[in-house]
Each structure stands twice: as structure tokens, then as C-alpha cells.
Amino acid sequence: MSPINLRMLVPGQKANILKINAMGELGRRIRDMGLVPGTQLEVIGKAPLRDPVALRIEGTTIALRNSEADHIMVEVME
């Protein structure tokens, strides 16, 4: 399967992070949350207006805005 951005995932889907396209302060903030290439994640929910998205990473739940999720390229796990 080809890489897609994190925003495209639906609740219940699992994926591996392939690349972070954000630079500067935003890129650092994303990586500080543990979102680095090679990390597995699961989308556990989205707000009613689809922003933000809730992710489970190594037992921790975090929320990302869609504007942040757009910078994260993932590969969906089957």
C-alpha cells in the first residue's frame, strides 16, 4: 500500500509512521510527542467535526490537529 497522510486514517486503523514532513518548531513538536519514523500507532477516535484526531502510541493517548496530522506520512498495517 502506498503512503498516505495520517489525516486519512479512520478510527480503528493501525499504521507505521514513515516520514515527518514538518520542519522547524512544528516538526520538533511532533517528534517530541513520540511521533517519529518507525513508530506504530492506532487511531482511536475523531472529534465530531473530525478535528482533532486521537491516537494511541505505545500505551499513551495523544490528540493532534488535522493541520499537524497532514505532515505525517504513514503506511497502513493490515
Long-range contacts (C-beta under 8 A, 24 or more apart in sequence): 1-75, 1-76, 1-78, 3-73, 3-74, 3-75, 4-73, 4-74, 4-76, 5-69, 5-70, 5-71, 5-72, 5-73, 5-74, 6-53, 6-55, 6-64, 6-69, 6-70, 6-72, 6-73, 6-74, 7-53, 7-66, 7-69, 7-70, 9-43, 9-53, 9-74, 9-76, 10-43, 10-46, 11-43, 11-44, 11-45, 11-46, 12-42, 12-43, 12-44, 13-42, 13-43, 13-76, 13-77, 14-40, 14-41, 14-42, 14-43, 14-76, 14-77, 15-40, 15-41, 15-42, 15-43, 15-74, 15-75, 15-76, 15-77, 16-40, 16-41, 16-74, 16-75, 16-77, 17-41, 17-72, 17-73, 17-74, 18-73, 18-74, 18-75, 19-72, 19-73, 20-71, 20-72, 20-73, 21-71, 21-72, 21-73, 22-68, 22-71, 22-72, 26-68, 26-71, 27-71, 29-68, 30-68, 30-71, 30-72, 33-57, 33-62, 33-64, 34-58, 34-60, 34-62, 35-72, 40-77, 41-74
